[in-house]
Amino acid sequence: MDARDLPKELCRGVCRALAQRGFATLVEVPLANGRRADVLAVGRDGELVVVEIKSSVADFKGDRKWQEYRAFCDRLYFAVASDFPPELIPDECGLIIADPFGAAILRKGAALPLAAARRRAMLLRFAAIAAGRLRRLTDPGIDDPELG
């Protein structure tokens, strides 16, 4: 596998594993603060999870924007490949080891429940993005920009 494909492959494994746990997932989700979550997942109970995928130690160390995702989820996770040193992941964040075929949650992220207004906004954003992506699949000619 080409190193450039690793984030996409890890993302697939993460989404498969979350789906098996009852979560609906979207990838590359724009957030209201201008950031883009690698994976945004909604559980059956409305729990919102953001998963930040890191393809290498250098990718992790060079990226400190992950803290800006906390305001948009109940739990924050990092997903990494099996050769990633797990001790680098902050204790308050969950840890997922992923490959192209699935993933294992080794540590749950600390629960910091969202305020009701933010939860509602995020659930509506999730629904609108999902509906727009589905619409573009069924009508490829539509010019429908994604929420930013």
C-alpha positions as CSV (number, residue, x, y, z in Angstrom):
1,M,0.0,0.0,0.0
2,D,1.2,3.5,-0.9
3,A,1.8,5.7,2.2
4,R,-0.6,8.3,0.6
5,D,-3.4,5.7,0.7
6,L,-3.0,4.9,4.5
7,P,-5.4,7.6,5.8
8,K,-8.1,6.5,3.4
9,E,-7.5,2.8,4.3
10,L,-7.6,3.5,8.0
11,C,-10.7,5.6,7.6
12,R,-12.5,2.7,5.9
13,G,-11.6,0.4,8.8
14,V,-12.7,2.9,11.4
15,C,-16.1,3.4,9.6
16,R,-16.6,-0.4,9.4
17,A,-15.8,-0.8,13.1
18,L,-18.1,2.1,14.2
19,A,-20.9,0.8,12.0
20,Q,-20.7,-2.6,13.7
21,R,-21.1,-0.7,17.0
22,G,-24.3,1.0,15.8
23,F,-22.8,4.3,14.6
24,A,-23.6,6.1,11.4
25,T,-20.5,7.7,9.9
26,L,-19.5,10.5,7.5
27,V,-16.0,11.2,6.4
28,E,-14.3,14.6,5.8
29,V,-17.0,16.6,7.6
30,P,-16.7,20.4,7.6
31,L,-17.3,21.9,11.1
32,A,-18.6,25.3,12.0
33,N,-15.1,26.4,13.1
34,G,-13.6,25.8,9.6
35,R,-12.0,22.6,10.6
36,R,-12.7,19.3,8.9
37,A,-13.3,16.1,10.9
38,D,-11.8,13.0,9.3
39,V,-14.8,10.9,10.7
40,L,-17.9,12.2,12.4
41,A,-20.1,9.4,13.8
42,V,-23.5,9.5,15.5
43,G,-24.6,6.6,17.8
44,R,-28.1,5.2,18.2
45,D,-28.4,7.3,21.4
46,G,-27.2,10.5,19.7
47,E,-23.6,10.3,20.9
48,L,-21.3,12.3,18.6
49,V,-17.8,11.0,18.0
50,V,-15.0,12.6,16.1
51,V,-12.2,10.4,14.9
52,E,-8.9,12.0,13.8
53,I,-6.8,9.7,11.6
54,K,-3.1,9.9,11.9
55,S,-1.0,8.1,9.3
56,S,2.4,8.5,11.1
57,V,4.1,10.0,14.1
58,A,5.2,13.0,12.1
59,D,1.6,13.5,11.0
60,F,0.5,13.4,14.7
61,K,3.3,15.7,16.0
62,G,2.9,18.2,13.2
63,D,-0.8,18.6,13.9
64,R,-2.1,20.4,17.0
65,K,-5.5,21.4,15.6
66,W,-7.1,18.3,17.0
67,Q,-8.1,20.1,20.2
68,E,-10.4,22.3,18.1
69,Y,-12.6,19.2,17.4
70,R,-13.5,18.8,21.1
71,A,-16.2,21.4,20.9
72,F,-18.1,19.3,18.3
73,C,-18.3,15.9,19.9
74,D,-19.0,14.0,23.0
75,R,-15.8,11.9,22.6
76,L,-12.7,12.4,20.5
77,Y,-10.6,9.5,19.2
78,F,-7.4,9.1,17.3
79,A,-7.2,6.3,14.8
80,V,-3.7,5.0,14.0
81,A,-2.1,1.9,12.4
82,S,-0.8,-0.9,14.6
83,D,2.8,0.3,14.4
84,F,2.0,3.7,15.9
85,P,3.3,4.3,19.4
86,P,0.1,4.4,21.5
87,E,1.8,6.4,24.4
88,L,1.8,9.5,22.1
89,I,-2.0,9.7,22.2
90,P,-3.2,12.1,24.9
91,D,-5.0,10.3,27.8
92,E,-8.2,12.2,27.4
93,C,-8.6,11.0,23.8
94,G,-9.7,7.6,22.7
95,L,-7.4,5.3,20.8
96,I,-8.4,3.2,17.8
97,I,-6.0,0.8,16.0
98,A,-7.2,0.4,12.4
99,D,-6.4,-1.3,9.2
100,P,-8.3,-1.3,5.9
101,F,-10.7,-4.0,7.1
102,G,-11.7,-3.0,10.6
103,A,-10.5,-1.4,13.8
104,A,-10.3,-2.1,17.5
105,I,-11.1,0.5,20.2
106,L,-8.3,0.2,22.7
107,R,-9.3,3.1,24.9
108,K,-12.5,5.1,25.0
109,G,-12.2,8.9,24.8
110,A,-13.2,10.9,27.8
111,A,-16.9,11.7,27.8
112,L,-17.5,15.5,27.6
113,P,-21.2,15.8,26.7
114,L,-22.2,18.6,24.4
115,A,-24.6,21.3,25.3
116,A,-28.1,20.7,24.0
117,A,-27.9,23.5,21.4
118,R,-24.6,22.3,20.0
119,R,-25.8,18.7,19.9
120,R,-28.9,19.8,17.9
121,A,-26.8,21.8,15.5
122,M,-24.4,18.9,15.0
123,L,-27.2,16.4,14.4
124,L,-28.8,18.7,11.9
125,R,-25.4,19.3,10.2
126,F,-24.8,15.5,10.0
127,A,-28.3,14.9,8.5
128,A,-27.9,17.7,5.9
129,I,-24.5,16.6,4.8
130,A,-25.6,13.0,4.6
131,A,-28.7,13.9,2.6
132,G,-26.7,16.2,0.3
133,R,-24.1,13.4,-0.4
134,L,-26.8,10.9,-1.1
135,R,-28.6,13.4,-3.5
136,R,-25.3,14.0,-5.4
137,L,-25.0,10.2,-5.8
138,T,-28.4,9.9,-7.3
139,D,-28.2,13.2,-9.3
140,P,-24.5,13.7,-10.2
141,G,-25.3,16.9,-12.2
142,I,-26.6,18.8,-9.2
143,D,-24.5,21.7,-8.1
144,D,-25.0,21.5,-4.3
145,P,-22.1,22.8,-2.2
146,E,-21.5,21.1,1.1
147,L,-22.0,22.9,4.3
148,G,-19.0,24.8,5.4
